[in-house]
Amino acid sequence: MNKRTVLGGVAAAAMAVAASMVVMPTAAQAVYSCQNGEVCIYSDYDLKGTVLVVYSGAHNFTSNWHFYNGLPANDNASSIVNKSNLTAFVSEDFDGKGYYNATIKPGKQMNFKGREQLFELPNDTMSYISLY
């Protein structure tokens, strides 16, 4: 086999591997798609980043609450979507006692960017959720 054929084969293989790396997303890049019956809290705006799923109840985001990738849930939420039939109440402080709080009705979503919308949490302040 001549040198040109070997180098051409190596270059073609390298280009195929590089192309597949660009086209296929990694597991870390894949965004969870919230399912019916779930309230999904995301670490980034626009329902992106790592996710925490809540189904019912009232919860303070204590040290045992984490997003899927292990990021602590307390003060790290940036967006939320409510695909349950319950209303979600979220607050910046434990037990819903924060100054900033918001209500997310069934079928609605919200970015936590401060006061762009009426009754919206600032980014990375959420510490409590209650579904009722």
DSSP file (Angstrom, degrees, kcal/mol; ACC not computed):
  #  RESIDUE AA STRUCTURE BP1 BP2  ACC     N-H-->O    O-->H-N    N-H-->O    O-->H-N    TCO  KAPPA ALPHA  PHI   PSI    X-CA   Y-CA   Z-CA
    1    1 A M              0   0    0      0, 0.0     2,-0.1     0, 0.0     0, 0.0   0.000 360.0 360.0 360.0 134.9    0.0    0.0    0.0
    2    2 A N     >  -     0   0    0      1,-0.1     4,-1.8     4,-0.0     3,-0.3  -0.387 360.0-112.2 -85.0 164.7    1.4    3.4   -0.9
    3    3 A K  H  > S+     0   0    0      1,-0.2     4,-2.5     2,-0.2     5,-0.2   0.852 113.7  56.6 -61.7 -38.9    1.9    6.3    1.5
    4    4 A R  H  > S+     0   0    0      1,-0.2     4,-2.3     2,-0.2    -1,-0.2   0.894 107.1  48.9 -63.0 -41.6   -0.8    8.5   -0.2
    5    5 A T  H  > S+     0   0    0     -3,-0.3     4,-2.2     2,-0.2    -1,-0.2   0.907 112.3  48.0 -65.5 -43.5   -3.5    5.8    0.2
    6    6 A V  H  X S+     0   0    0     -4,-1.8     4,-2.3     2,-0.2    -2,-0.2   0.939 113.8  46.0 -63.5 -47.6   -2.7    5.3    3.9
    7    7 A L  H  X S+     0   0    0     -4,-2.5     4,-2.5     1,-0.2    -2,-0.2   0.881 111.8  52.3 -64.2 -37.8   -2.6    9.1    4.6
    8    8 A G  H  X S+     0   0    0     -4,-2.3     4,-2.2    -5,-0.2    -1,-0.2   0.901 110.3  48.1 -64.1 -40.6   -5.9    9.5    2.7
    9    9 A G  H  X S+     0   0    0     -4,-2.2     4,-2.2     2,-0.2    -2,-0.2   0.899 112.1  48.7 -66.0 -41.6   -7.6    6.8    4.7
   10   10 A V  H  X S+     0   0    0     -4,-2.3     4,-2.5     2,-0.2    -2,-0.2   0.920 112.2  48.9 -64.0 -44.6   -6.3    8.3    8.0
   11   11 A A  H  X S+     0   0    0     -4,-2.5     4,-2.3     1,-0.2    -2,-0.2   0.908 111.2  49.7 -63.2 -41.8   -7.5   11.8    7.0
   12   12 A A  H  X S+     0   0    0     -4,-2.2     4,-2.1     2,-0.2    -1,-0.2   0.906 111.6  48.7 -63.9 -41.6  -11.0   10.5    6.0
   13   13 A A  H  X S+     0   0    0     -4,-2.2     4,-2.2     2,-0.2    -2,-0.2   0.910 111.0  50.3 -64.5 -42.1  -11.3    8.6    9.3
   14   14 A A  H  X S+     0   0    0     -4,-2.5     4,-2.4     1,-0.2    -2,-0.2   0.900 110.8  49.2 -63.5 -40.6  -10.3   11.7   11.2
   15   15 A M  H  X S+     0   0    0     -4,-2.3     4,-2.4     2,-0.2    -1,-0.2   0.878 109.9  51.5 -66.9 -37.2  -12.9   13.8    9.4
   16   16 A A  H  X S+     0   0    0     -4,-2.1     4,-2.0     2,-0.2    -2,-0.2   0.916 111.7  46.6 -65.6 -43.1  -15.6   11.3   10.0
   17   17 A V  H  X S+     0   0    0     -4,-2.2     4,-1.7     2,-0.2    -2,-0.2   0.930 113.2  49.2 -63.9 -45.4  -14.9   11.2   13.7
   18   18 A A  H  X S+     0   0    0     -4,-2.4     4,-1.4     1,-0.2    -2,-0.2   0.904 111.0  50.1 -61.6 -41.9  -14.8   15.0   13.9
   19   19 A A  H  X S+     0   0    0     -4,-2.4     4,-2.0     1,-0.2    -1,-0.2   0.889 109.0  51.3 -64.3 -39.6  -18.1   15.3   12.0
   20   20 A S  H  X S+     0   0    0     -4,-2.0     4,-2.0     1,-0.2    -1,-0.2   0.834 107.2  53.9 -68.6 -30.3  -19.8   12.8   14.3
   21   21 A M  H  < S+     0   0    0     -4,-1.7    -1,-0.2     1,-0.2    -2,-0.2   0.831 110.7  46.8 -71.4 -31.4  -18.6   14.8   17.3
   22   22 A V  H  < S+     0   0    0     -4,-1.4    -2,-0.2    -5,-0.2    -1,-0.2   0.870 116.6  42.5 -76.8 -37.4  -20.1   18.0   16.0
   23   23 A V  H  < S+     0   0    0     -4,-2.0    -2,-0.2    -5,-0.1    -3,-0.2   0.879 103.2  68.4 -79.9 -40.3  -23.5   16.5   15.0
   24   24 A M  S  < S-     0   0    0     -4,-2.0     2,-0.1    -5,-0.2    -1,-0.1  -0.712  77.8-137.5 -89.2 122.7  -24.2   14.3   18.0
   25   25 A P        -     0   0    0      0, 0.0     2,-0.1     0, 0.0    -3,-0.1  -0.457  19.6-121.7 -73.7 149.8  -24.9   16.1   21.3
   26   26 A T    >>  -     0   0    0     -2,-0.1     4,-1.2     1,-0.1     3,-0.7  -0.370  28.6-103.4 -80.4 168.7  -23.3   14.8   24.5
   27   27 A A  T 34 S+     0   0    0      1,-0.2     3,-0.3     2,-0.2    -1,-0.1   0.854 123.1  56.9 -61.5 -34.1  -25.5   13.7   27.4
   28   28 A A  T 34 S+     0   0    0      1,-0.2    -1,-0.2     3,-0.0    21,-0.1   0.789 106.8  49.1 -68.8 -26.4  -24.5   17.0   29.2
   29   29 A Q  T <4 S+     0   0    0     -3,-0.7    -1,-0.2     2,-0.1    -2,-0.2   0.700  87.2 101.3 -85.7 -19.7  -25.9   19.0   26.3
   30   30 A A     <  -     0   0    0     -4,-1.2     2,-0.4    -3,-0.3    -3,-0.0  -0.447  66.6-142.1 -68.5 135.1  -29.2   17.2   26.1
   31   31 A V        -     0   0    0     -2,-0.2     2,-0.2    17,-0.1    19,-0.1  -0.845  16.4-118.7-102.0 133.7  -32.1   19.1   27.7
   32   32 A Y        -     0   0    0     17,-0.5     2,-0.7    -2,-0.4     8,-0.0  -0.494  20.6-140.3 -70.2 135.2  -34.7   17.2   29.7
   33   33 A S        -     0   0    0     -2,-0.2    -1,-0.1     1,-0.0    14,-0.0  -0.885  22.6-124.0 -99.5 113.0  -38.2   17.6   28.2
   34   34 A C        -     0   0    0     -2,-0.7     2,-0.2     1,-0.1     3,-0.1  -0.277  27.3-142.9 -60.1 137.0  -40.7   18.0   31.1
   35   35 A Q    >   -     0   0    0      1,-0.1     3,-1.7     4,-0.0    48,-0.2  -0.554  29.4 -78.4-100.0 162.7  -43.5   15.4   31.0
   36   36 A N  T 3  S+     0   0    0      1,-0.2    48,-0.2    -2,-0.2    -1,-0.1  -0.339 118.8  29.3 -57.0 139.1  -47.2   15.7   31.8
   37   37 A G  T 3  S+     0   0    0     46,-3.2     2,-0.3     1,-0.3    47,-0.3   0.404 102.8 106.0  89.3  -1.0  -47.8   15.6   35.6
   38   38 A E    <   -     0   0    0     -3,-1.7    45,-2.6    45,-0.3     2,-0.5  -0.819  57.3-152.3-113.8 150.2  -44.4   17.2   36.4
   39   39 A V  E     -AB  54  82A   0     15,-2.1    15,-2.7    -2,-0.3     2,-0.5  -0.992  26.0-160.7-112.4 119.2  -43.1   20.6   37.5
   40   40 A C  E     -AB  53  81A   0     41,-2.3    41,-2.1    -2,-0.5     2,-0.5  -0.891   9.3-164.4-112.2 127.1  -39.6   21.0   36.1
   41   41 A I  E     -AB  52  80A   0     11,-3.0    11,-2.2    -2,-0.5     2,-0.3  -0.922  12.4-159.7-109.5 130.3  -37.1   23.5   37.5
   42   42 A Y  E     -AB  51  79A   0     37,-2.9    36,-2.9    -2,-0.5    37,-1.5  -0.825  23.3-138.3-115.9 150.9  -34.1   24.3   35.4
   43   43 A S  E    S+     0   0A   0      7,-2.1     2,-0.3    -2,-0.3     6,-0.2   0.630  88.5  47.5 -79.5 -14.4  -30.7   25.8   36.3
   44   44 A D  E  > S-A   48   0A   0      4,-2.1     4,-0.8     6,-0.3     3,-0.5  -0.821  94.6 -88.4-124.4 163.8  -30.6   28.0   33.2
   45   45 A Y  T >4 S+     0   0    0     -2,-0.3     3,-0.5     1,-0.2    34,-0.2  -0.205 103.9  31.0 -63.4 159.6  -33.1   30.3   31.4
   46   46 A D  T 34 S-     0   0    0     32,-0.2    -1,-0.2     1,-0.2     3,-0.1   0.815 132.0 -64.5  60.9  36.5  -35.5   29.1   28.8
   47   47 A L  T 34 S+     0   0    0     -3,-0.5     2,-0.3     1,-0.2    -1,-0.2   0.888 103.3 127.4  58.5  44.8  -35.9   25.6   30.4
   48   48 A K  E <<  +A   44   0A   0     -4,-0.8    -4,-2.1    -3,-0.5    -1,-0.2  -0.770  35.6  41.6-124.4 170.6  -32.3   24.7   29.8
   49   49 A G  E    S-     0   0A   0     -2,-0.3   -17,-0.5    -6,-0.2     2,-0.1  -0.471 103.0 -18.1  89.2-164.1  -29.5   23.3   31.9
   50   50 A T  E    S-     0   0A   0     -2,-0.2    -7,-2.1   -19,-0.1     2,-0.3  -0.358  71.4-137.6 -76.3 160.3  -29.8   20.6   34.5
   51   51 A V  E     -A   42   0A   0     -9,-0.2    17,-2.5    -8,-0.1     2,-0.4  -0.849  18.5-162.8-126.9 153.4  -33.3   19.8   35.9
   52   52 A L  E     -A   41   0A   0    -11,-2.2   -11,-3.0    -2,-0.3     2,-0.4  -0.996  20.1-152.5-129.2 128.2  -35.1   19.1   39.1
   53   53 A V  E     -A   40   0A   0     -2,-0.4     2,-0.4   -13,-0.2   -13,-0.2  -0.882  10.9-173.3-109.1 132.4  -38.5   17.5   38.9
   54   54 A V  E     +A   39   0A   0    -15,-2.7   -15,-2.1    -2,-0.4     3,-0.1  -0.971  10.4 178.3-123.8 138.7  -41.2   17.9   41.6
   55   55 A Y        -     0   0    0     -2,-0.4     2,-0.3     1,-0.4    -1,-0.1   0.725  61.7 -21.6-110.1 -32.0  -44.6   16.1   41.6
   56   56 A S  S    S+     0   0    0    -17,-0.1    -1,-0.4    76,-0.0    76,-0.1  -0.979  87.6  45.5-167.3 169.7  -46.4   17.2   44.7
   57   57 A G  E    S-D  131   0B   0     74,-0.5    74,-2.5    -2,-0.3     2,-0.4  -0.165  77.6 -65.3  87.0-174.9  -46.1   18.7   48.2
   58   58 A A  E     -D  130   0B   0     72,-0.3     2,-0.4    74,-0.0    72,-0.3  -0.972  52.3-178.3-120.2 133.3  -44.3   21.6   49.8
   59   59 A H  E     -D  129   0B   0     70,-3.3    70,-2.2    -2,-0.4     2,-0.4  -0.992  25.4-150.8-142.7 132.0  -40.5   21.6   49.9
   60   60 A N  E     -D  128   0B   0     -2,-0.4     2,-2.1    68,-0.2    68,-0.2  -0.830  34.2-121.8 -89.3 137.8  -37.7   23.7   51.2
   61   61 A F        +     0   0    0     66,-3.0    13,-0.2    -2,-0.4    67,-0.1  -0.509  49.0 168.4 -83.4  74.7  -34.6   23.3   49.1
   62   62 A T    >   -     0   0    0     -2,-2.1     3,-2.1     1,-0.1    12,-0.3  -0.062  56.5 -76.2 -74.7-175.9  -32.4   22.1   51.9
   63   63 A S  T 3  S+     0   0    0      1,-0.3    -1,-0.1     9,-0.1    -2,-0.1   0.650 128.4  62.2 -64.0 -15.5  -28.9   20.6   51.4
   64   64 A N  T 3  S+     0   0    0      8,-0.1     2,-0.5     2,-0.0    -1,-0.3   0.426  84.0  91.8 -90.8   2.9  -30.4   17.2   50.3
   65   65 A W    <   +     0   0    0     -3,-2.1     8,-2.3   -13,-0.0     9,-0.5  -0.871  54.5 163.8 -99.9 125.1  -32.2   18.8   47.2
   66   66 A H  B     -G   72   0C   0     -2,-0.5     5,-0.1     6,-0.3     2,-0.1  -0.962  37.9-113.1-138.7 152.7  -30.1   18.7   44.0
   67   67 A F    >   -     0   0    0      4,-3.1     3,-2.1    -2,-0.3   -15,-0.2  -0.298  52.2 -90.2 -70.7 169.7  -30.6   19.1   40.3
   68   68 A Y  T 3  S+     0   0    0    -17,-2.5   -16,-0.1     1,-0.3    -1,-0.1   0.825 128.1  50.9 -55.2 -36.5  -30.0   16.0   38.1
   69   69 A N  T 3  S-     0   0    0    -18,-0.1    -1,-0.3     2,-0.1   -41,-0.0   0.409 124.6 -98.7 -86.2   4.0  -26.3   16.8   37.7
   70   70 A G  S <  S+     0   0    0     -3,-2.1    -2,-0.1     1,-0.3     3,-0.1   0.311  74.3 144.2  99.0  -8.5  -25.7   17.3   41.5
   71   71 A L        -     0   0    0      1,-0.1    -4,-3.1    -5,-0.1    -1,-0.3  -0.450  61.3-104.5 -61.9 130.8  -25.9   21.1   41.6
   72   72 A P  B     -G   66   0C   0      0, 0.0    -6,-0.3     0, 0.0    -1,-0.1  -0.325  23.6-143.0 -57.5 138.6  -27.5   22.2   44.8
   73   73 A A  S >  S+     0   0    0     -8,-2.3     3,-1.6   -11,-0.3     4,-0.3   0.836  70.8  99.2 -74.4 -33.3  -31.1   23.3   44.2
   74   74 A N  T 3  S-     0   0    0     -9,-0.5    53,-0.2   -12,-0.3    52,-0.1  -0.367 103.4  -8.0 -63.4 125.4  -31.2   26.1   46.7
   75   75 A D  T 3  S+     0   0    0     51,-2.5    -1,-0.3    -2,-0.2    52,-0.1   0.792 113.7  94.2  60.8  33.4  -30.6   29.5   45.0
   76   76 A N    <   +     0   0    0     -3,-1.6     2,-0.3    50,-0.5    -2,-0.1   0.265  48.9 114.9-133.8  11.4  -29.7   28.0   41.6
   77   77 A A        +     0   0    0     -4,-0.3    47,-2.1    49,-0.3    48,-0.5  -0.671  25.8 166.8 -89.6 139.2  -33.0   28.0   39.7
   78   78 A S        +     0   0    0    -36,-2.9    34,-3.3     1,-0.4     2,-0.3   0.561  64.9  11.8-122.6 -18.8  -33.4   30.1   36.6
   79   79 A S  E     -BC  42 111A   0    -37,-1.5   -37,-2.9    32,-0.3    -1,-0.4  -0.988  56.5-164.8-157.5 161.9  -36.6   28.8   35.0
   80   80 A I  E     -BC  41 110A   0     30,-2.3    30,-2.5    -2,-0.3     2,-0.4  -0.994   4.5-164.0-149.0 147.6  -39.6   26.6   35.6
   81   81 A V  E     -BC  40 109A   0    -41,-2.1   -41,-2.3    -2,-0.3     2,-0.7  -0.999  11.9-149.7-134.0 138.0  -42.4   24.9   33.7
   82   82 A N  E     +B   39   0A   0     26,-2.8    25,-2.8    -2,-0.4    26,-0.3  -0.890  27.2 159.9-111.2 103.3  -45.6   23.5   35.2
   83   83 A K        +     0   0    0    -45,-2.6   -46,-3.2    -2,-0.7   -45,-0.3   0.091  51.8  93.4-106.9  20.7  -47.0   20.5   33.3
   84   84 A S  S    S-     0   0    0    -47,-0.3    23,-0.3     2,-0.3   -46,-0.1  -0.435  85.4-116.6 -98.6 179.3  -49.0   19.3   36.2
   85   85 A N  S    S+     0   0    0     -2,-0.1     2,-0.2    21,-0.1    -1,-0.0   0.232  90.5  87.7 -98.6  12.4  -52.7   20.0   37.0
   86   86 A L  S    S-     0   0    0     19,-0.1     2,-0.4    46,-0.0    -2,-0.3  -0.704  82.0-113.6-105.7 159.1  -51.6   21.8   40.2
   87   87 A T        -     0   0    0     -2,-0.2    45,-2.4    18,-0.1     2,-0.5  -0.784  27.9-142.9 -89.9 136.7  -50.6   25.4   40.8
   88   88 A A  E     -FE 104 131B   0     16,-2.4    16,-3.2    -2,-0.4     2,-0.5  -0.882  12.6-168.2-102.3 128.4  -46.9   25.9   41.8
   89   89 A F  E     -FE 103 130B   0     41,-2.8    41,-2.3    -2,-0.5     2,-0.3  -0.974  11.2-174.9-112.3 126.6  -46.0   28.6   44.3
   90   90 A V  E     -FE 102 129B   0     12,-2.8    12,-2.4    -2,-0.5     2,-0.3  -0.917   2.9-176.6-124.4 151.1  -42.3   29.4   44.6
   91   91 A S  E     -FE 101 128B   0     37,-1.6    36,-2.8    -2,-0.3    37,-1.4  -0.965  35.5-125.9-145.1 158.1  -40.5   31.7   47.0
   92   92 A E  S    S+     0   0    0      8,-2.0     2,-0.3    -2,-0.3     9,-0.1   0.644  94.3  49.4 -79.0 -15.1  -37.0   33.0   47.6
   93   93 A D  S > >S-     0   0    0      7,-0.3     3,-1.2     1,-0.1     5,-0.5  -0.864  97.0 -84.5-125.2 159.2  -37.0   31.9   51.3
   94   94 A F  G > 5S+     0   0    0     -2,-0.3     3,-1.5     1,-0.2    34,-0.1  -0.167 110.2  19.9 -56.8 151.5  -37.9   28.7   53.1
   95   95 A D  G 3 5S-     0   0    0      1,-0.3    -1,-0.2    32,-0.2   -35,-0.1   0.672 126.2 -76.5  60.4  21.2  -41.5   28.0   54.0
   96   96 A G  G < 5S+     0   0    0     -3,-1.2    -1,-0.3    -5,-0.1    -2,-0.2   0.729  99.2 127.7  69.7  22.5  -42.7   30.5   51.3
   97   97 A K  T < 5 +     0   0    0     -3,-1.5    -3,-0.1    -4,-0.2    -2,-0.1   0.264  33.1 122.2 -97.5  12.3  -41.8   33.5   53.5
   98   98 A G      < -     0   0    0     -5,-0.5    -3,-0.0     2,-0.2     0, 0.0  -0.318  67.5-128.7 -75.0 157.8  -39.7   35.4   51.0
   99   99 A Y  S    S+     0   0    0      1,-0.1     2,-0.5    -8,-0.0    -1,-0.1   0.905 100.1  57.9 -66.6 -43.1  -40.4   38.9   49.8
  100  100 A Y  S    S+     0   0    0     25,-0.1    -8,-2.0    19,-0.0     2,-0.3  -0.788  71.2 148.4 -91.7 129.0  -40.1   37.7   46.2
  101  101 A N  E     -F   91   0B   0     -2,-0.5     2,-0.3   -10,-0.2   -10,-0.2  -0.969  22.6-162.2-151.6 165.2  -42.5   34.9   45.2
  102  102 A A  E     -F   90   0B   0    -12,-2.4   -12,-2.8    -2,-0.3     2,-0.5  -0.990  13.5-140.1-150.3 154.6  -44.4   33.7   42.1
  103  103 A T  E     -F   89   0B   0     16,-0.4     2,-0.6    -2,-0.3   -14,-0.2  -0.979  12.8-164.7-118.1 129.3  -47.3   31.5   41.1
  104  104 A I  E     -F   88   0B   0    -16,-3.2   -16,-2.4    -2,-0.5     3,-0.1  -0.936  14.1-149.4-117.2 108.5  -47.0   29.3   38.1
  105  105 A K    >   -     0   0    0     -2,-0.6     3,-2.0   -18,-0.2   -23,-0.3  -0.251  38.6 -73.5 -71.0 160.5  -50.4   28.0   36.9
  106  106 A P  T 3  S+     0   0    0      0, 0.0   -23,-0.2     0, 0.0    -1,-0.2  -0.298 121.8  18.8 -54.5 135.4  -50.8   24.7   35.1
  107  107 A G  T 3  S+     0   0    0    -25,-2.8     2,-0.2     1,-0.3   -24,-0.1   0.446 104.7 110.3  83.9   0.6  -49.4   24.8   31.6
  108  108 A K    <   -     0   0    0     -3,-2.0   -26,-2.8   -26,-0.3     2,-0.3  -0.651  46.3-163.0-108.0 163.4  -47.3   28.0   32.2
  109  109 A Q  E     -C   81   0A   0    -28,-0.2     2,-0.3    -2,-0.2   -28,-0.2  -0.929   3.6-166.5-138.9 164.7  -43.6   28.6   32.4
  110  110 A M  E     -C   80   0A   0    -30,-2.5   -30,-2.3    -2,-0.3     2,-0.4  -0.986  17.2-142.6-154.8 139.3  -41.4   31.4   33.7
  111  111 A N  E     -C   79   0A   0     -2,-0.3     2,-1.2   -32,-0.2   -32,-0.3  -0.841  27.4-129.6 -93.1 141.3  -37.8   32.6   33.6
  112  112 A F        +     0   0    0    -34,-3.3    12,-0.1    -2,-0.4     3,-0.1  -0.741  55.9 137.9 -94.0  90.0  -36.6   34.1   36.9
  113  113 A K        -     0   0    0     -2,-1.2     2,-0.6     1,-0.3    -1,-0.2   0.055  67.1-103.4-121.7  22.7  -35.2   37.4   35.7
  114  114 A G  S    S-     0   0    0      7,-2.1     3,-0.3     1,-0.2    -1,-0.3  -0.819  86.0 -11.4  96.3-121.9  -36.4   39.7   38.4
  115  115 A R  S    S+     0   0    0     -2,-0.6    -1,-0.2     1,-0.2     4,-0.1  -0.063  89.0 115.1-114.2  33.2  -39.3   41.9   37.6
  116  116 A E  S    S+     0   0    0      2,-0.1     2,-0.3     1,-0.0    -1,-0.2   0.880  89.3  32.4 -65.8 -35.2  -39.6   41.5   33.9
  117  117 A Q  S >  S-     0   0    0     -3,-0.3     3,-0.6    -6,-0.2     2,-0.1  -0.871 106.7 -92.8-114.2 153.6  -43.0   39.9   34.6
  118  118 A L  T 3  S+     0   0    0     -2,-0.3    -2,-0.1     1,-0.2    -3,-0.0  -0.442 109.1   9.8 -63.0 134.4  -45.3   40.8   37.5
  119  119 A F  T 3  S+     0   0    0      1,-0.2   -16,-0.4    -2,-0.1     2,-0.4   0.964  92.0 147.9  59.1  58.8  -44.6   38.6   40.5
  120  120 A E    <   -     0   0    0     -3,-0.6    -1,-0.2    -6,-0.3   -19,-0.1  -0.962  45.6-120.3-123.8 140.1  -41.4   36.9   39.2
  121  121 A L        -     0   0    0     -2,-0.4    -7,-2.1   -21,-0.1     2,-0.1  -0.444  29.3-111.4 -73.6 149.1  -38.4   35.7   41.2
  122  122 A P    >   -     0   0    0      0, 0.0     3,-0.8     0, 0.0     4,-0.3  -0.411  51.8 -79.6 -68.2 159.8  -34.9   37.1   40.6
  123  123 A N  T 3  S+     0   0    0      1,-0.2   -45,-0.2     2,-0.1   -10,-0.1  -0.309 109.9   7.8 -61.8 142.9  -32.5   34.6   39.1
  124  124 A D  T 3  S+     0   0    0    -47,-2.1    -1,-0.2     1,-0.1   -46,-0.1   0.841  99.6 101.3  55.6  43.0  -30.9   32.1   41.5
  125  125 A T    <   +     0   0    0     -3,-0.8    -2,-0.1   -48,-0.5     2,-0.1   0.486  40.2 123.3-125.6  -9.5  -33.0   32.9   44.6
  126  126 A M        +     0   0    0    -49,-0.4   -51,-2.5    -4,-0.3   -50,-0.5  -0.336  16.7 153.4 -65.1 128.5  -35.6   30.1   44.7
  127  127 A S        +     0   0    0    -36,-2.8   -66,-3.0     1,-0.2     2,-0.3   0.387  58.5  41.7-129.7  -3.9  -35.5   28.2   48.0
  128  128 A Y  E     -DE  60  91B   0    -37,-1.4   -37,-1.6   -68,-0.2     2,-0.3  -0.999  50.4-176.6-151.5 144.1  -39.1   26.8   48.2
  129  129 A I  E     -DE  59  90B   0    -70,-2.2   -70,-3.3    -2,-0.3     2,-0.4  -0.995   1.8-175.4-141.4 141.9  -41.9   25.3   46.2
  130  130 A S  E     -DE  58  89B   0    -41,-2.3   -41,-2.8    -2,-0.3     2,-0.5  -0.995   9.3-158.5-135.0 129.5  -45.4   24.3   47.0
  131  131 A L  E      DE  57  88B   0    -74,-2.5   -74,-0.5    -2,-0.4   -43,-0.2  -0.932 360.0 360.0-107.9 127.7  -47.8   22.5   44.7
  132  132 A Y              0   0    0    -45,-2.4   -44,-0.1    -2,-0.5    -1,-0.1   0.335 360.0 360.0-141.4 360.0  -51.5   22.8   45.5
